[in-house]
């Protein structure tokens, strides 16, 4: 019985050895290649490449297979690969290189926490070492090329350019108060007839407006005619001046006085004419009415030259000066420009609107601009001389200080305080702090500024950390 058990065990061992030999024996394929049993199953096909990258990790890419200038193939990048444009991260726990010394370790999440020795945060992440040279004393910040490419950082040199600054303000058209005439009687007057003119009618200088009879005018005219026809005083040029002056004091038109001197006849009625070319703004004369001294019968305004009264904000008054050019656009004629110059800056600020009045004289030959018409004015306050300027997107303005990020090259950027001046046309004048030709960051500068502020905070904590 015992012998039969031993025989069975031996037979089982021999069978296992045979099976193992068969499994370990290589298979002979029809192509002549051999593969072991445990790798018979063929590997799954590799994922297709979506693009190709430079084998050295440089930011060069291609949609098709490509070779480097020295003949090496670009590296295929399959879909789903973990692609990163950042520089390879260094192991915080690894020993530092011999030529570089670690100053401290900073929190991997950007928190203001540093350590003089290797450390892990509450999530088990290693603190990042900061080497000497990376923490420069000039306040600059170094950004990896990958981050620069990903965030779209762009630089542009400061340049000498003229800045055209425009102040925009609303306003309205008003009459030139020097070109308005009022026809009013200076003595009791009766209107015999009134010409066919109405409010809004354009009249010419000397055009008849009405015929009047005035006892005072007739008396003064009779006295003047008597003086002119008197044999005693006819040859004396000084005589008659008082009578003529009396007619002038009654505002009798010059044409009527000249006719009296020529005809030596006292007119029964006097023809009253327009004193200037212009628009009839007001007509109160009615045929047959009796006008008392001082009654306004007509008001005529010359609108060939008008005033643009512009309301300029108080903050812009320091940039204005008499003689600056102004372009005016009426809302009724949006495609037409009227040009003029500042003639008066009124020395008063409106308490409610905090604006000041600026007067511009405008030529209006075709009478397109009408009184009380709304307008929009552009006042050119820029100079023609070139100044150091940068795009307005490059200046970080905190209110109390203005900062630009100077591109030092190789991913290093230096925050620098500047003094700014005029703004206009997408440019800002730099009065101090920056030289012509120095490159500044014009896009994504707020990201670099945030990193610079974080670096300054970490540096402050590092200086107070125990060594």
C-alpha positions as CSV (number, residue, x, y, z in Angstrom):
1,X,0.0,0.0,0.0
2,X,2.7,2.5,1.0
3,X,4.6,1.6,-2.2
4,X,1.7,2.3,-4.4
5,X,1.3,5.8,-2.9
6,X,4.9,6.6,-3.6
7,X,4.5,5.5,-7.2
8,X,1.5,7.8,-7.7
9,X,3.3,10.8,-6.3
10,X,6.3,10.2,-8.6
11,X,4.0,9.9,-11.6
12,X,2.3,13.2,-10.8
13,X,5.7,14.9,-10.4
14,X,6.9,13.6,-13.8
15,X,3.6,14.8,-15.4
16,X,4.0,18.3,-14.0
17,X,7.6,18.4,-15.3
18,X,6.5,17.4,-18.8
19,X,3.8,20.1,-18.8
20,X,6.3,22.7,-17.6
21,X,8.7,21.7,-20.3
22,X,6.0,22.0,-23.0
23,X,5.0,25.4,-21.8
24,X,8.5,26.7,-21.6
25,X,9.4,25.3,-25.0
26,X,9.4,28.0,-27.7
27,X,6.8,27.9,-30.4
28,X,8.0,27.8,-34.0
29,X,6.0,30.2,-36.2
30,X,5.5,29.9,-39.9
31,X,7.6,33.0,-40.5
32,X,10.5,31.5,-38.7
33,X,10.1,33.8,-35.6
34,X,9.9,32.3,-32.1
35,X,7.9,33.5,-29.2
36,X,7.5,32.0,-25.7
37,X,4.1,30.9,-24.5
38,X,3.7,33.6,-21.9
39,X,4.1,36.3,-24.7
40,X,2.1,34.6,-27.4
41,X,-0.7,37.1,-27.1
42,X,0.3,40.0,-29.4
43,X,0.5,43.5,-28.0
44,X,-2.2,45.9,-28.8
45,X,-1.5,48.4,-31.6
46,X,0.0,51.7,-30.4
47,X,-2.3,54.8,-30.3
48,X,-2.1,57.0,-33.4
49,X,0.0,60.2,-33.1
50,X,-1.9,63.5,-33.1
51,X,1.2,65.6,-33.6
52,X,5.0,65.4,-33.5
53,X,7.3,67.3,-31.1
54,X,10.9,68.2,-31.2
55,X,12.9,65.4,-29.6
56,X,14.7,67.9,-27.3
57,X,11.5,69.2,-25.9
58,X,11.8,72.6,-27.6
59,X,8.5,74.4,-28.5
60,X,8.6,73.1,-32.1
61,X,5.7,71.0,-33.4
62,X,4.5,69.4,-36.6
63,X,1.3,67.7,-37.8
64,X,3.3,65.3,-39.9
65,X,6.4,63.3,-39.3
66,X,9.5,65.5,-39.4
67,X,13.2,65.5,-38.8
68,X,15.5,67.9,-37.0
69,X,18.2,69.8,-38.9
70,X,20.7,67.1,-37.6
71,X,18.5,64.2,-38.9
72,X,16.7,63.1,-35.8
73,X,13.0,62.2,-35.9
74,X,10.4,64.3,-34.1
75,X,8.8,62.5,-31.2
76,X,5.2,61.2,-31.8
77,X,2.7,62.4,-29.3
78,X,-0.4,60.2,-29.0
79,X,-3.9,61.3,-28.0
80,X,-4.4,61.3,-24.2
81,X,-0.7,61.9,-23.5
82,X,0.1,64.0,-20.5
83,X,1.5,67.1,-22.2
84,X,3.0,69.9,-20.2
85,X,4.7,73.1,-21.5
86,X,6.4,73.7,-18.2
87,X,10.0,72.9,-17.5
88,X,10.5,69.5,-16.0
89,X,9.9,69.7,-12.3
90,X,12.7,68.9,-10.0
91,X,12.4,66.4,-7.2
92,X,12.3,68.4,-3.9
93,X,13.7,65.5,-2.0
94,X,16.7,65.0,-4.4
95,X,20.0,66.3,-3.4
96,X,21.0,69.7,-4.8
97,X,23.6,69.9,-7.5
98,X,27.2,70.7,-6.4
99,X,27.3,74.1,-8.1
100,X,23.9,75.4,-6.8
101,X,22.9,76.0,-3.3
102,X,19.3,75.8,-2.0
103,X,18.3,78.8,0.0
104,X,15.0,77.6,1.2
105,X,11.9,75.6,0.3
106,X,8.6,77.2,-0.6
107,X,5.0,75.9,-0.4
108,X,4.0,74.0,-3.6
109,X,0.5,75.6,-3.6
110,X,1.9,79.1,-3.5
111,X,1.0,79.8,0.1
112,X,3.2,82.2,2.1
113,X,5.0,79.4,3.9
114,X,8.7,78.5,3.6
115,X,11.0,76.1,5.3
116,X,14.8,75.9,5.6
117,X,14.7,72.1,5.2
118,X,12.8,69.7,2.9
119,X,9.2,69.4,4.0
120,X,5.8,68.1,2.9
121,X,2.5,70.0,3.1
122,X,-0.7,68.7,4.6
123,X,-1.6,66.9,1.3
124,X,1.8,65.1,1.1
125,X,3.3,67.3,-1.6
126,X,7.0,68.1,-1.4
127,X,8.0,71.7,-0.9
128,X,9.8,73.3,-3.9
129,X,13.5,74.3,-3.5
130,X,14.5,77.8,-4.3
131,X,18.2,78.0,-5.4
132,X,20.6,80.9,-5.2
133,X,20.3,83.0,-8.3
134,X,16.6,82.3,-8.8
135,X,15.8,84.6,-5.9
136,X,17.5,87.8,-7.3
137,X,17.8,91.0,-5.4
138,X,16.7,93.3,-8.3
139,X,13.1,92.5,-7.8
140,X,12.8,90.7,-11.1
141,X,10.8,87.5,-11.6
142,X,11.7,84.5,-13.9
143,X,9.0,82.8,-15.8
144,X,9.5,79.5,-17.7
145,X,9.3,79.5,-21.5
146,X,6.4,77.2,-21.4
147,X,4.4,79.5,-19.1
148,X,5.3,82.4,-21.3
149,X,4.0,80.6,-24.4
150,X,0.8,79.3,-22.7
151,X,-0.2,82.7,-21.2
152,X,0.5,84.7,-24.3
153,X,3.1,87.1,-22.9
154,X,4.1,89.7,-25.5
155,X,6.7,92.5,-25.3
156,X,7.1,95.7,-27.3
157,X,9.9,98.3,-27.0
158,X,9.2,101.8,-25.8
159,X,9.5,104.3,-28.7
160,X,9.4,108.0,-29.4
161,X,6.0,108.8,-30.8
162,X,3.7,111.8,-30.8
163,X,0.6,111.3,-28.7
164,X,-2.7,112.8,-30.0
165,X,-5.0,113.3,-27.1
166,X,-8.6,114.3,-27.6
167,X,-11.1,115.7,-25.1
168,X,-14.7,115.0,-26.0
169,X,-17.5,117.1,-24.6
170,X,-21.1,118.0,-25.5
171,X,-22.4,121.5,-26.2
172,X,-24.8,123.7,-28.1
173,X,-24.8,126.4,-30.7
174,X,-25.5,129.9,-29.6
175,X,-25.6,133.3,-31.4
176,X,-22.6,135.6,-31.5
177,X,-23.9,138.3,-29.2
178,X,-21.9,140.8,-31.2
179,X,-23.9,140.1,-34.3
180,X,-27.4,140.7,-33.0
181,X,-29.3,143.9,-33.8
182,X,-32.5,145.2,-32.2
183,X,-34.7,147.7,-34.0
184,X,-36.5,149.8,-31.3
185,X,-37.9,153.3,-31.6
186,X,-36.4,156.1,-29.5
187,X,-39.5,158.3,-29.7
188,X,-43.2,157.9,-30.0
189,X,-43.8,156.3,-33.4
190,X,-46.7,155.2,-35.6
191,X,-46.3,152.3,-38.0
192,X,-47.7,153.2,-41.4
193,X,-46.8,149.9,-43.1
194,X,-44.7,146.8,-42.4
195,X,-42.8,144.8,-45.1
196,X,-43.6,141.2,-45.8
197,X,-41.0,139.7,-43.5
198,X,-41.6,137.2,-40.7
199,X,-39.7,135.4,-38.0
200,X,-37.1,133.2,-39.8
201,X,-36.8,135.4,-42.9
202,X,-33.4,136.2,-44.1
203,X,-32.9,139.9,-44.8
204,X,-30.1,142.0,-46.3
205,X,-28.6,145.1,-44.9
206,X,-30.6,148.1,-46.1
207,X,-33.7,146.1,-47.0
208,X,-36.9,148.0,-46.0
209,X,-38.7,146.6,-43.0
210,X,-41.4,149.3,-42.3
211,X,-42.5,152.9,-42.8
212,X,-43.1,155.0,-39.7
213,X,-44.3,158.4,-38.8
214,X,-42.7,160.0,-35.8
215,X,-43.4,163.7,-34.7
216,X,-39.9,163.8,-33.1
217,X,-38.2,162.6,-36.3
218,X,-40.2,165.0,-38.5
219,X,-39.3,167.9,-36.2
220,X,-35.6,167.1,-36.3
221,X,-35.7,166.6,-40.1
222,X,-37.4,170.0,-40.6
223,X,-34.8,171.7,-38.4
224,X,-32.0,170.1,-40.4
225,X,-33.5,171.2,-43.7
226,X,-34.0,174.7,-42.4
227,X,-30.3,174.8,-41.4
228,X,-29.2,173.5,-44.8
229,X,-31.4,176.0,-46.8
230,X,-30.8,179.1,-44.7
231,X,-28.8,181.7,-46.6
232,X,-27.1,182.8,-43.4
233,X,-25.7,179.4,-42.6
234,X,-25.6,177.7,-46.0
235,X,-21.9,178.4,-46.5
236,X,-20.8,177.5,-43.0
237,X,-20.0,173.8,-42.7
238,X,-20.1,173.9,-39.0
239,X,-23.7,174.9,-38.9
240,X,-26.3,172.1,-39.1
241,X,-24.2,169.6,-37.2
242,X,-26.4,169.8,-34.2
243,X,-29.6,169.2,-36.3
244,X,-28.0,166.2,-38.0
245,X,-26.8,164.8,-34.7
246,X,-30.3,165.0,-33.4
247,X,-31.5,162.8,-36.3
248,X,-28.7,160.3,-35.6
249,X,-29.7,160.3,-31.9
250,X,-33.2,159.2,-33.0
251,X,-31.5,156.3,-34.9
252,X,-32.8,157.5,-38.2
253,X,-31.2,155.3,-41.0
254,X,-28.2,156.8,-42.8
255,X,-29.9,156.5,-46.1
256,X,-32.8,158.7,-44.9
257,X,-30.4,161.4,-43.7
258,X,-28.5,161.3,-46.9
259,X,-31.8,161.7,-48.9
260,X,-32.8,164.7,-46.8
261,X,-29.4,166.3,-47.5
262,X,-29.8,165.7,-51.2
263,X,-33.4,166.7,-51.7
264,X,-33.7,169.3,-48.9
265,X,-37.3,167.9,-48.3
266,X,-38.7,166.9,-45.0
267,X,-40.2,163.4,-45.5
268,X,-43.7,162.7,-44.2
269,X,-42.9,159.1,-43.4
270,X,-39.5,157.5,-42.8
271,X,-38.5,154.1,-44.3
272,X,-36.8,152.0,-41.7
273,X,-34.4,149.3,-43.0
274,X,-32.5,146.3,-41.7
275,X,-29.2,147.3,-40.0
276,X,-27.3,144.0,-41.1
277,X,-27.6,140.8,-43.0
278,X,-29.2,138.1,-40.9
279,X,-32.2,136.1,-39.8
280,X,-35.3,137.8,-38.3
281,X,-35.5,136.3,-34.9
282,X,-38.3,138.4,-33.6
283,X,-41.0,140.5,-35.2
284,X,-43.4,142.6,-33.0
285,X,-44.2,145.3,-35.6
286,X,-47.9,145.4,-36.7
287,X,-49.2,147.8,-39.3
288,X,-51.0,150.8,-37.7
289,X,-49.7,150.2,-34.2
290,X,-48.3,152.9,-31.9
291,X,-44.8,152.2,-30.5
292,X,-43.5,153.7,-27.4
293,X,-39.8,154.6,-26.9
294,X,-37.9,151.4,-26.2
295,X,-40.4,149.0,-27.8
296,X,-38.5,146.3,-29.7
297,X,-40.1,145.9,-33.2
298,X,-37.5,143.6,-34.9
299,X,-34.5,141.6,-33.8
300,X,-32.1,140.5,-36.5
301,X,-29.1,138.2,-36.0
302,X,-26.2,137.5,-38.3
303,X,-25.6,133.7,-38.2
304,X,-22.7,133.4,-40.6
305,X,-20.5,133.2,-37.5
306,X,-21.8,131.3,-34.5
307,X,-20.5,130.2,-31.1
308,X,-20.2,126.6,-29.9
309,X,-20.6,126.6,-26.2
310,X,-19.0,123.4,-24.9
311,X,-19.2,122.0,-21.4
312,X,-15.8,120.5,-20.5
313,X,-15.3,118.4,-17.4
314,X,-13.4,120.0,-14.6
315,X,-10.6,117.3,-14.7
316,X,-9.8,118.3,-18.3
317,X,-9.5,122.1,-17.8
318,X,-5.8,121.9,-17.1
319,X,-5.2,120.6,-20.6
320,X,-7.0,123.4,-22.4
321,X,-5.7,126.6,-23.8
322,X,-6.9,129.4,-26.0
323,X,-6.1,128.7,-29.6
324,X,-6.4,124.9,-29.5
325,X,-8.2,123.4,-32.5
326,X,-11.7,122.0,-32.1
327,X,-13.7,119.8,-34.4
328,X,-17.5,120.1,-33.9
329,X,-20.1,117.7,-35.2
330,X,-23.8,118.6,-35.1
331,X,-26.1,115.7,-34.3
332,X,-28.2,116.9,-37.3
333,X,-25.2,116.5,-39.6
334,X,-23.2,113.5,-38.2
335,X,-21.0,113.1,-41.3
336,X,-20.0,116.8,-41.5
337,X,-17.2,118.4,-39.4
338,X,-17.0,122.1,-38.5
339,X,-13.6,123.4,-37.4
340,X,-12.7,126.2,-35.1
341,X,-10.4,127.3,-32.3
342,X,-11.0,127.9,-28.6
343,X,-11.5,131.7,-28.1
344,X,-12.6,131.9,-24.5
345,X,-12.4,129.6,-21.5
346,X,-15.0,130.9,-19.0
347,X,-13.5,131.4,-15.5
348,X,-16.3,129.6,-13.7
349,X,-17.2,126.0,-12.9
350,X,-20.8,124.9,-12.7
351,X,-21.4,123.7,-9.1
352,X,-23.9,121.0,-10.1
353,X,-22.3,119.5,-13.2
354,X,-18.6,120.2,-12.3
355,X,-18.1,121.5,-15.9
356,X,-16.8,124.8,-17.3
357,X,-17.9,126.6,-20.4
358,X,-15.5,126.8,-23.4
359,X,-16.4,129.0,-26.4
360,X,-15.4,128.2,-29.9
361,X,-16.1,130.4,-32.9
362,X,-17.4,128.6,-36.0
363,X,-17.9,129.8,-39.5
364,X,-21.4,129.0,-40.7
365,X,-21.5,130.2,-44.4
366,X,-24.5,128.1,-45.4
367,X,-26.4,128.7,-42.2
368,X,-26.5,125.0,-41.4
369,X,-25.8,125.5,-37.7
370,X,-28.8,126.9,-35.9
371,X,-29.1,128.4,-32.4
372,X,-29.6,125.8,-29.6
373,X,-28.6,122.9,-31.8
374,X,-26.8,120.1,-29.9
375,X,-23.3,119.3,-30.9
376,X,-20.3,117.1,-29.9
377,X,-16.9,118.5,-29.8
378,X,-13.4,117.0,-30.0
379,X,-10.6,119.2,-28.6
380,X,-7.1,118.2,-29.7
381,X,-4.8,118.7,-26.7
382,X,-1.9,116.6,-28.0
383,X,1.4,117.9,-29.1
384,X,3.3,117.2,-32.3
385,X,6.6,116.5,-30.6
386,X,7.5,112.8,-30.1
387,X,7.8,111.5,-26.5
388,X,8.7,108.2,-25.0
389,X,5.5,106.1,-25.1
390,X,4.2,102.6,-24.6
391,X,0.9,100.9,-25.3
392,X,-1.6,101.6,-22.6
393,X,-2.0,97.9,-21.8
394,X,1.6,97.8,-20.6
395,X,1.0,100.1,-17.6
396,X,-0.3,98.6,-14.3
397,X,-2.0,101.4,-12.5
398,X,-2.8,100.9,-8.8
399,X,-3.9,104.5,-8.3
400,X,-1.0,105.5,-6.2
401,X,1.7,104.1,-8.5
402,X,2.2,103.0,-12.1
403,X,4.3,100.0,-12.9
404,X,5.6,98.5,-16.2
405,X,7.3,95.1,-16.5
406,X,10.6,95.4,-18.4
407,X,11.6,92.3,-20.4
408,X,15.2,91.5,-19.5
409,X,15.3,88.4,-21.8
410,X,15.5,84.7,-21.0
411,X,12.2,84.8,-19.2
412,X,13.2,87.4,-16.7
413,X,11.0,90.4,-16.1
414,X,11.7,93.4,-13.8
415,X,8.8,95.5,-12.3
416,X,9.6,99.2,-12.6
417,X,7.9,102.3,-11.3
418,X,7.2,104.9,-14.0
419,X,5.7,108.4,-14.2
420,X,3.1,108.7,-16.9
421,X,1.8,111.8,-18.7
422,X,-0.7,112.2,-21.5
423,X,-2.8,109.4,-22.9
424,X,-4.3,109.0,-26.3
425,X,-4.5,106.8,-29.4
426,X,-3.9,103.7,-27.3
427,X,-0.5,105.1,-26.0
428,X,0.7,106.5,-22.7
429,X,3.5,109.0,-22.3
430,X,6.3,107.8,-20.0
431,X,8.0,110.9,-18.4
432,X,10.5,109.0,-16.2
433,X,11.5,105.5,-15.3
434,X,11.8,104.1,-18.9
435,X,14.1,104.8,-21.8
436,X,13.5,104.7,-25.5
437,X,13.9,101.1,-26.8
438,X,13.5,99.2,-23.6
439,X,11.1,96.3,-24.1
440,X,8.0,96.2,-21.8
441,X,5.3,93.5,-21.5
442,X,2.1,94.5,-23.3
443,X,0.0,91.4,-22.9
444,X,-0.6,89.1,-19.9
445,X,1.4,91.4,-17.7
446,X,-1.0,91.1,-14.8
447,X,-0.1,87.4,-14.5
448,X,3.7,88.2,-14.2
449,X,2.8,91.0,-11.7
450,X,0.9,88.5,-9.6
451,X,3.9,86.1,-9.6
452,X,6.2,88.9,-8.8
453,X,4.1,89.9,-5.8
454,X,4.0,86.3,-4.6
455,X,7.8,86.1,-5.0
456,X,8.3,89.2,-2.9
457,X,6.0,87.8,-0.2
458,X,7.9,84.5,-0.1
459,X,11.2,86.3,0.0
460,X,10.0,88.3,3.1
461,X,9.0,85.1,4.8
462,X,12.3,83.4,3.8
463,X,14.3,86.2,5.4
464,X,12.5,85.8,8.7
465,X,12.7,82.0,8.6
466,X,15.2,80.3,11.0
467,X,18.4,79.0,9.4
